[in-house]
Amino acid sequence: MNGDYLGALMIGLAGAGHCLGMCGGIASLLNLGSKNPSPKLNTLFYNLGRLLSYGLFGAIVGGTISSLSDMAGLNQSLAWLRLLAALFMILVALYIAKWWNGLLFVEKLGQLLWRFIKPMTQHFMPIRHPLQAIPFGFLWGWLPCGLVYSALTWSALSGSALNGALMMLAFGLGTLPAMLLVGIGAEYFARIQKSSIFRHTSATILLLYGLYTGFGAATMLGLAR
């Protein structure tokens, strides 16, 4: 696993507390009104749908940027994009450490599209069969999220649709421990997430990687030596 995949995985792991806050409540409501509730399967398939949406995002972004780069020879543009990805990772680090919440402003950019997608989720509730949780989770994967946007900037640099999908799946895997423990061990996991040691350690790792990547991109652009 190269550094970018590891970075995407770390964004998911370190930002799992944010995921619990945004999606945890949705996952815990999967069995409301269901005549034959299957809590574990519903949660599993919901997260499968969510990861499928992330993989699709990554494939579209990675494939599109790669194709445009090949056709137009946008090597310098890719360096600028890598600098943007580094800045996003720094924003994630600052948010996780609770030093600055600028990442929340980025999430507002996705609200316009979410207005059209959210009503579709109501067609799958209540969950009558575990497989029904897959499209439900797929749609909720479009929920505006600064962490997802940050991971998408890395998938844009992946070089292909496949690598872009894998990049986003690495991010999704990082969020899985928290999301799969909703209703089981979420309280214990939430305490870990709220620990200042965990937050500051993971934020520092992301911050250092973001700065390292940003410096490399700036050097490629001739902005640093």
Buried (B, 14 or more C-beta within 10 A) or exposed (E): EEEBBBBBBBBBBBBBBBBBEBBBEBBBBBBEEBEEBBBEBBBBBBBBBBBBBBBBBBBBBBBEBBEEBEEEEBEEEBBBBBBBBBBBBBBBBBBBBEEEEEBEEBBEEBEEEBEEBBEEBEEBBEBEEBEBBBBBBBBBBBBBBBBBBBBBBBBBBBBBBBBBBBBBBBBBBBBBBBBBBBBEEBEEBBEBBEEEEBBBBBBEBBBEBBBBBBBBBBEBEEEEE
